Amino acid sequence: MKWQYLIIIGILIGVVLAAGCTDEDASPVAPLQSSMDVIMPGQSLVVTSDVTGDGIAGGTIDTITVTVSLAPDKKPVDMEKIAVYYADMIKTETLTPVSGFRGEPGQGEWAIVEVKNQVGNTNNRLEDREGFVLRINPKTYLPANRIITLVIRAPGDINPLTIRRIAPPTILAQGNILTSP
């Protein structure tokens, strides 16, 4: 009787080892969505990276950077037609795109600073698996520990992408990660 258990255990070990040793290709990976942000019905865009800010060490954040991608099963979005809004407990403002939509934004502007996994020729159309890195430069500076809301509305969205974050307690010159409240 005892030798029968040994045979069963040996077979199970062999099956487990064989299952991990196959040469199957991994399926393509969809863009990573931030676990902090819920996708609402009718929303075209999702956050696919940390929301970061740059500014003056020990002072305030003046630019905010975020990467957005398409929500699952959504059609391409013309980034020239999005609207970007910034709000904190002091001020709400509508940001305007920089001329040509690419480059470094001045105060009160937003811009596309990079395209990750670009599909086809350079354009301002967000397509499957692409990530557009947006830099936002509100007129209001962001001090430590303040909550902000960024809203990015794509044409035809029922629910826009709404990003709520808190500035860190200590501001660095670069790479400040804004956390979810």
Secondary structure, 3 states (H helix, E strand, C coil): CHHHHHHHHHHHHHHHHHHCCCCCCCCCCCCCCCCCCCCCCCCCEEECCCEEEEECCCCEEEEEEEEEEECCCCCCEEHHHCEEEEEECCCEEEEEEEEEEECCCCCCEEEEEEEECCCCCCCCEECCCCEEEEEEECCCCEECCCEEEEEEECCCCCCCEEEEEECCCCCCCCCEEEECC
